[in-house]
Amino acid sequence: MDRNPANYTPLNPVSFLAKAAAVYPERVAVVHGPVRRSWRETYARCRKLASALEKHGIRRGDTVAAMLPNVPAMIELHFGPAMLGAVVNTLNTRLDAEAIAFMLDHGEAKALFTDREFAPVVEKALTLVKSRPLVIDVDDALFEGGKALGSVEYEDFIAAGDAAFEWRHPADEWDAISLNYTSGTTGNPKGVVYHYRGAYLNAVNNITDWSLPKHPVYLWTLPMFHCNGWCFNWTIAAAAGTNVCLRKVDAKAIYDLIREQKVTHYCGAPIVHSLLLNAPDEMKQGIAHEVHCLVAAAPPPAAVIAGMEKMGFHITHVYGLTETYGPAAVCAKHPEWSDLPLEEQVKLNGRQGVAYLLQEGMQVMDPETMTPVPADGETMGEIMFRGNITMKGYLKNPKATEEAFRGGWFHSGDLAVTHPDGYVKIKDRSKDVIISGGENISSQEVEDVLHGHPAVMFAAVVAQPDAKWGERPCAFVELKEGASASAEEIIEYCRARMARFKAPAAVLFGPLPKTSTGKVQKFILRERAKSVQAIE
C-alpha cells in the first residue's frame, strides 16, 4: 500500500498556526507593549509575509535571515518563510559584524530582516558580505534610536502581500525549515540545519513533557534566535497560547509582565532565574497565580532551584543543544518526590533526566566503545542522542557532521553519569573537566558549592595550570549587589563542604562574561586563569 494525500501529510508546524486561527480566531496571540493581535490576525500577517517574500523572488530552500529581538515580526518569521519552503536563519544579536557577515554569506541569505537597535553591527556586516541580501527594516515603536538600513520597512513589505496566500506543505518533511549557527569559540561557527519533522515534533514535545495546558500565557524571556526559541514559537501556536514579547531581559519588566499579563510560563538559562531570585522583594509583590519555568542552557545550581521553589515558581529542568532543537531531555518529576525534604527534591530535579517523549534515544556511553556506562551514578561517559529531534547536520560541513554522528549517535560533548533510576546527570563538558594530580574534578560540582554561599550571585570554575598538580580549580565569582566576601572566605567555605583538593586554589571577583543565552564563556576565563597566582 502506498502513501496518498488521504493518509499522509508531511509534518509541518505551520499547521499549528492555521488550526489556532481556525479554532480560536479571536484569542490573543501576541502582546507587545500596546499591541494586541489575535490568532486570526497573526495567521493573515504570516500569509502576507510569505506572499511578499515570494514576490521578491524567495523560493524553496532560500535562506531568510533575521537580526531581531523578541518582537512580533520574529514570531511571524517562524511561519511566513516556511509557508513557501524557505529557511529562516535567526541571528544571535550579540555577535560582531564579522560573525554576522560570515553567517549571511555561508547561509546564502537572500533577505535580511533587522531591527534599528542592531544598525551599527548590521551596517558594518553588510559592507563585508560577498552578496548583499534584500534588507527589510523592522521599526519597533518600543525602541528609540538607530537608523534604517533597508529599502523597505516591515509593515510596508507585508502590506504588499496577499492575506489569502495559498501556503503549501513541503514536498518532504526532511526539507530544511531553519538554520541555527552555534556560538563557536574557535574558528567559524557551524550551521545547524533543522527539518520540518523535527520542528513539528519538538513543538509537541514541549507540550507533553512540560504538561503545557491549552492557552498558556508565555513570556519570551528566552531569545527567539536561540534554537528557534527552543521551538516555542511553534509550541505556543500548537497550544493556541499567548506570546508576550520582551525586547530585553530585565527583572522589573519581567515581574511587571508576569503580574499584568498573568504570565503562566517562561523559559531561560539559570542566569535568568538567578536574576529574578535576587531581585528586590518589592518587585515580586502582587503575583498570586502559579508560574511555571523551564531551565536549561547550563546545569542550574541547586541554590537556584531551591530558591525559585520557595518563591512559588515551579521549575522543570530540561536539557539539550542547538543540534537537538533545544530541549531533548527532561527531568520528569514523580509525584512522590514532593513528599521528600526540599534538599532531596533539589538533588533529584537538578538532573538532566531522560529523553523527551518523541526523541528516540538518550544514552550515556563510552565514546570509544560506544557501549552504555553502568547505571551506578559514578561511571562517566558522554551523553548521546538519536531520533527525530536531532539535526540534519552541519551546513556545508560533511566532516564535522560525520564526526558528530559517529557510531550512529549524536555526540554531545557533555560528560555525565547514569543513576540507578535511569536519570542522567551531567558532570561536565569534556573540555571543562579539571585533572589535578591525576584526579578528575567536575567544575559543575565546585560551582554548585559556590552558588550555596550567601554572597555569590554567579560562579564559574575553570582549570588553572599548576606546576605541581598539573591543574587546579580557579573560581570566578560575581557577588550579589551589596554583598562582600574575600577569596580566603570563599575558599574555606568550599573546603568545608567538599574534598580539599576540589576546592578553588584561587578566586577572582567581577562580572562573568556570558553569551546572550546566559552561558558563561569559559574559554575567556581559561585565558584569564593562566596568569592567576594560586592562593594556598
C-alpha positions in Angstrom: 0.0 0.0 0.0 1.3 3.4 -1.0 1.1 6.8 0.7 -1.6 9.2 -0.7 -3.0 12.6 0.3 -5.7 11.0 2.3 -3.3 9.1 4.6 -0.1 11.0 4.6 0.8 14.7 5.1 4.4 15.9 5.7 4.6 17.1 9.3 4.7 20.9 9.3 4.4 23.3 12.3 2.6 25.9 10.0 -0.4 23.6 10.6 -0.5 24.7 14.2 -0.9 28.3 13.2 -3.6 27.5 10.7 -5.5 25.5 13.4 -5.1 28.1 16.1 -6.6 30.7 13.7 -9.4 28.4 12.7 -10.4 27.2 16.1 -9.5 30.2 18.3 -9.5 33.1 15.9 -10.2 35.9 18.4 -7.9 34.7 21.2 -4.9 36.9 21.8 -1.8 35.5 20.1 0.6 38.4 20.6 1.2 41.0 23.2 3.9 43.7 22.7 3.6 46.9 24.5 0.2 48.3 23.4 -0.1 45.9 20.5 -2.6 43.0 20.8 -3.1 40.7 17.9 -5.4 37.7 17.6 -4.6 34.3 16.0 -6.7 35.3 13.0 -4.7 38.5 12.5 -1.4 36.7 13.1 -2.2 34.0 10.5 -3.2 36.6 8.0 0.0 38.5 8.6 2.2 35.4 8.2 0.5 34.6 4.9 1.1 38.2 3.7 4.8 37.8 4.7 5.0 34.6 2.7 3.4 36.2 -0.3 5.7 39.2 -0.1 8.7 37.1 0.1 7.7 35.1 -2.9 7.0 38.3 -4.9 10.6 39.3 -4.1 12.0 36.0 -5.6 12.3 33.9 -2.5 11.9 30.3 -3.3 12.0 26.9 -1.7 15.4 26.3 0.1 16.3 30.0 0.1 17.6 31.5 3.3 15.8 34.4 5.1 17.9 35.8 7.9 16.6 37.8 10.9 18.6 40.0 13.3 15.8 40.8 15.7 15.0 40.9 19.4 11.8 39.2 20.8 9.3 41.2 18.7 6.1 40.1 16.9 7.9 40.1 13.5 10.2 37.4 14.8 7.2 35.2 15.6 5.9 35.7 12.1 9.2 34.9 10.6 8.9 31.4 12.1 5.9 30.8 9.9 6.0 33.0 6.8 9.2 31.6 5.2 8.1 28.0 6.0 4.8 28.6 4.1 6.8 28.6 0.9 9.6 26.3 1.8 12.2 28.9 2.6 14.6 28.6 5.5 14.7 31.0 8.4 18.1 31.9 9.9 17.8 33.7 13.3 21.0 35.5 14.0 22.5 35.9 17.5 22.0 39.6 18.3 25.2 39.8 20.4 27.6 38.8 17.7 30.0 41.1 16.0 29.9 42.3 12.4 32.4 39.8 11.1 30.5 36.9 12.5 27.2 38.2 11.1 28.8 38.7 7.7 30.1 35.1 7.8 26.7 33.7 8.6 24.9 35.8 5.9 27.4 34.6 3.3 27.7 31.0 4.5 23.9 30.6 4.7 23.5 32.5 1.3 20.8 34.7 2.8 18.5 36.2 0.1 16.8 38.6 2.6 17.6 40.1 6.0 15.1 41.4 8.5 16.8 43.7 11.0 16.0 46.0 14.0 17.3 49.5 14.3 18.9 48.6 17.6 21.5 46.5 15.7 22.1 49.0 12.9 25.8 49.6 13.8 26.7 45.9 13.6 24.5 45.1 10.6 25.6 48.2 8.7 29.3 47.0 9.0 28.4 43.4 8.3 26.7 44.5 5.0 30.0 46.1 3.9 31.7 42.7 4.4 29.3 40.3 2.7 30.1 39.0 -0.7 26.5 39.3 -1.8 24.1 41.9 -0.2 20.7 40.5 0.6 17.4 42.3 0.4 17.3 44.3 3.7 13.9 44.9 5.4 13.8 47.2 8.5 11.6 46.2 11.4 10.7 49.6 13.0 9.7 48.7 16.6 7.9 51.5 18.4 9.3 50.3 21.7 12.9 51.2 20.6 14.3 54.7 20.1 17.4 55.4 18.1 19.4 53.5 15.5 18.7 54.0 11.8 17.1 52.3 8.9 19.3 50.3 6.6 16.9 48.7 4.2 14.9 49.5 1.1 11.6 48.9 2.8 10.0 48.8 6.3 8.5 45.5 7.5 4.8 46.8 7.7 5.1 48.2 4.2 6.7 45.0 3.0 4.0 42.7 4.2 1.2 45.1 3.2 2.1 44.2 -0.4 1.4 40.5 0.3 -1.7 38.5 0.0 -3.6 37.6 3.2 -5.2 34.7 1.3 -1.8 33.3 0.1 -2.1 29.6 -0.5 0.7 28.2 1.5 1.9 24.7 0.9 3.4 21.8 2.8 7.0 20.9 2.0 7.4 18.2 -0.6 9.3 16.3 2.0 9.2 16.8 5.8 13.0 16.2 5.7 13.3 19.6 4.0 15.1 22.3 5.9 12.9 24.7 7.9 15.6 26.6 9.8 19.3 27.3 10.1 20.9 28.0 13.5 24.6 28.8 14.0 26.4 27.5 17.0 28.3 30.1 19.1 31.8 28.9 18.1 34.7 29.7 20.5 37.4 28.9 18.0 37.1 29.2 14.2 33.8 29.8 12.4 30.5 28.7 13.9 28.7 25.7 12.4 25.4 26.0 10.8 22.9 23.5 12.3 20.0 22.6 10.0 16.6 21.7 11.3 13.9 19.9 9.3 10.1 20.3 9.3 9.6 16.9 11.0 11.8 17.8 13.9 10.4 21.3 14.4 6.9 19.8 14.5 7.8 17.0 16.9 9.7 19.1 19.3 6.9 21.7 19.4 4.6 18.9 20.6 7.3 17.5 22.9 7.4 20.8 24.8 3.6 20.4 25.4 3.7 16.8 26.5 6.9 16.9 28.6 6.0 20.2 30.4 2.3 19.3 30.7 1.6 22.6 29.0 -2.1 23.4 29.2 -4.3 24.8 26.4 -3.9 28.6 26.1 -0.8 29.3 28.2 0.4 32.8 28.6 4.1 32.6 27.6 6.6 35.3 28.3 9.6 35.5 25.9 12.5 35.7 28.3 14.3 33.2 26.1 15.9 34.7 22.9 13.8 33.6 19.9 17.0 33.4 17.9 18.3 30.6 20.2 17.3 27.2 18.7 14.3 29.0 17.3 13.3 29.8 20.9 13.6 26.1 21.8 10.9 25.6 19.2 8.4 27.5 21.4 7.4 29.8 18.5 5.7 26.7 17.1 4.7 25.3 20.5 2.6 28.3 21.5 0.8 28.2 18.2 0.1 24.5 18.8 -1.3 25.3 22.3 -3.2 28.4 21.0 -1.5 30.4 23.7 -0.4 34.0 24.1 3.1 35.2 23.2 4.1 38.0 25.5 7.1 39.7 23.8 10.1 41.1 25.7 12.8 43.0 24.0 15.3 42.8 26.8 15.7 40.6 29.9 15.1 42.9 32.9 13.9 41.8 36.3 11.4 44.6 36.8 10.0 44.3 33.3 9.6 40.5 33.8 7.8 40.8 37.1 5.6 43.6 35.8 4.5 41.5 32.8 4.0 38.3 34.9 1.7 40.4 37.1 -0.1 42.4 34.4 -0.5 39.7 31.8 -0.9 36.8 34.2 2.0 35.0 32.6 1.9 31.3 33.3 5.1 30.0 31.7 8.5 31.2 30.7 11.9 29.6 29.8 15.5 30.7 30.5 19.0 29.9 31.5 20.0 29.7 35.2 21.2 33.3 34.9 17.6 34.5 34.2 16.2 32.6 37.2 19.1 33.9 39.4 18.3 37.5 38.3 14.6 37.0 39.3 15.5 35.2 42.6 17.9 38.0 43.7 15.7 40.9 42.6 14.4 43.3 45.4 11.3 41.9 47.2 9.2 44.9 46.2 9.4 43.7 42.6 7.9 40.4 43.5 4.7 41.6 45.1 1.2 41.0 43.8 1.8 37.7 42.0 -0.8 35.3 43.3 -1.0 32.8 40.4 1.2 29.9 39.6 4.2 30.4 37.3 6.0 27.5 35.6 9.5 27.8 34.4 11.8 25.7 32.2 15.5 26.0 33.0 18.3 24.9 30.6 21.4 26.1 28.7 23.6 25.2 31.7 23.1 22.9 34.7 21.1 25.0 37.3 22.8 25.5 40.7 20.9 23.7 43.5 20.5 27.1 45.3 18.6 28.5 42.3 16.2 25.5 42.1 15.5 25.7 45.8 15.1 29.5 45.8 12.6 29.6 43.0 10.5 26.8 44.5 10.3 28.7 47.8 9.1 31.7 45.8 6.3 29.5 44.3 7.8 29.4 40.8 7.8 25.8 39.7 10.9 24.8 37.8 11.3 22.0 35.4 14.8 21.1 34.2 15.3 20.4 30.6 18.5 19.7 28.6 19.6 19.8 25.0 21.8 21.5 22.5 21.4 23.5 19.3 21.9 20.2 17.5 18.8 18.7 19.2 16.3 21.6 18.5 16.9 22.9 22.0 15.4 20.7 24.8 15.6 17.0 24.0 15.6 15.6 27.6 13.6 16.5 30.7 14.0 15.7 34.4 10.5 14.2 34.5 9.1 14.7 38.0 7.5 12.0 40.1 4.6 12.9 42.4 6.2 11.2 45.4 9.2 13.5 45.1 7.1 16.3 46.6 7.0 14.4 49.9 10.7 14.5 50.2 12.7 17.2 52.1 13.4 20.2 49.8 17.2 19.4 49.7 16.5 15.9 48.3 13.9 17.3 45.8 16.5 19.8 44.6 19.0 16.9 44.0 16.5 14.9 42.0 15.3 17.9 40.0 18.8 19.1 39.2 19.5 16.1 36.9 19.2 16.3 33.1 16.8 13.4 33.3 15.5 11.2 30.5 14.9 11.6 26.7 11.9 13.7 25.5 8.9 11.5 24.6 9.5 12.0 20.9 13.3 11.7 20.9 14.1 8.1 20.3 17.1 7.7 22.5 19.4 9.3 25.0 22.3 7.3 26.5 25.5 7.9 28.4 28.1 5.9 26.6 31.8 5.3 26.4 32.7 7.3 23.3 35.4 4.8 22.3 33.5 1.5 22.7 30.0 3.1 22.1 28.6 1.0 25.0 26.4 2.3 27.8 28.1 3.0 31.1 26.8 1.2 34.2 23.8 2.9 35.9 25.8 3.4 39.1 25.8 7.2 39.3 29.6 7.2 39.2 30.9 5.9 35.9 31.3 8.8 33.5 30.6 8.7 29.8 29.4 11.0 27.0 25.7 11.9 26.6 24.5 10.8 23.1 21.2 11.3 21.3 19.4 9.7 18.3 16.0 10.3 16.9 13.8 12.7 15.0 14.7 15.8 17.0 18.4 15.6 16.1 19.7 18.0 13.4 20.0 17.1 9.8 23.7 18.0 10.0 26.1 21.0 9.7 25.6 23.1 6.6 28.4 22.6 4.1 30.5 20.7 6.6 30.3 17.0 5.9 33.4 16.2 8.0 32.0 17.8 11.2 28.6 16.1 10.5 30.2 12.7 10.1 32.2 13.1 13.3 29.1 14.3 15.3 27.1 11.3 14.2 29.9 8.7 14.7 28.6 5.3 15.6 25.0 6.2 14.7 24.5 8.6 17.6 24.9 12.3 18.0 27.9 13.1 20.3 27.0 16.0 22.7 30.4 16.5 24.2 28.8 16.5 27.7 30.2 14.1 30.3 27.6 12.5 32.6 26.6 9.6 34.8 23.5 7.5 34.7 21.8 7.0 38.1 20.2 3.7 39.1 16.7 5.0 38.1 18.0 5.7 34.6 18.2 9.5 35.0 21.2 11.3 33.6 23.3 13.8 35.5 25.9 16.0 33.7 29.2 16.2 35.4 31.0 18.5 33.0 31.7 19.4 29.4 34.6 17.2 28.2 36.8 20.3 27.9 35.8 21.6 31.3 37.0 18.6 33.4 39.9 19.7 35.7 42.5 17.0 36.1 44.5 17.6 39.3 47.2 15.2 40.3 45.5 12.5 38.2 42.1 13.1 39.8 39.2 14.4 37.8 37.3 17.4 39.3 33.9 18.3 38.0 33.8 22.1 37.6 30.0 21.9 38.0 30.4 20.2 41.4 32.6 23.1 42.6 30.2 25.7 41.1 27.2 24.1 42.9 29.0 24.6 46.2 30.0 28.1 45.4 26.4 29.0 44.5 25.4 28.0 48.0 27.4 30.9 49.5 25.0 33.7 50.5 27.1 36.4 48.9 27.5 34.6 45.5 25.3 35.6 42.6 27.1 33.7 39.8 30.2 31.5 39.8 32.2 29.7 37.2 35.2 27.3 37.6 37.9 26.5 35.1 41.3 24.8 35.2 44.3 26.8 36.2 47.8 25.5 35.3 49.7 24.3 38.3 53.4 23.3 38.3 52.9 20.5 40.9 49.4 19.2 40.3 49.1 19.9 36.5 45.8 21.8 37.0 43.8 23.2 40.0 40.4 24.8 40.1 40.2 28.6 39.7 36.9 30.2 40.6 35.5 33.4 39.1 32.8 34.9 41.2 30.2 37.6 40.7 28.8 38.8 44.0 25.3 39.9 44.8 24.7 43.6 44.9 25.7 45.0 48.2 27.4 41.7 49.3 31.0 41.2 50.2 33.4 38.2 50.6 37.1 37.6 50.4 38.9 35.0 48.4 40.0 33.3 51.5 36.5 33.1 52.9 35.2 31.6 49.7 37.9 29.0 49.6 37.4 28.0 53.2 33.6 27.8 52.5 34.3 25.3 49.8 36.9 23.3 51.7 34.3 22.8 54.5 31.9 21.2 52.0 34.0 19.1 49.7 37.3 17.3 49.4 40.0 19.9 49.9 41.7 19.1 46.6 38.5 20.0 44.8 38.2 23.5 46.4 39.3 26.5 44.3 43.0 27.4 44.6 42.2 30.9 43.6 39.2 33.2 43.5 38.7 36.2 41.3 35.8 38.7 41.6 33.9 40.6 38.9 31.2 40.2 36.2 31.4 36.9 34.3 31.5 37.0 30.5 28.3 35.5 29.2 26.7 34.7 25.9 23.2 36.1 25.0 21.7 32.8 26.2 23.2 33.1 29.6 26.1 30.6 29.2 29.3 31.6 30.8 32.1 32.0 28.2 34.6 29.7 29.9 37.1 30.0 27.0 37.6 33.6 28.1 38.0 32.6 31.8 40.5 29.9 30.8 42.8 32.6 29.3 42.5 34.7 32.4 43.2 31.7 34.7 46.5 31.0 33.0 48.0 34.1 34.7 46.4 33.7 38.1 48.6 33.1 41.2 47.0 30.4 43.4 46.2 31.2 47.0 47.4 28.4 49.3 
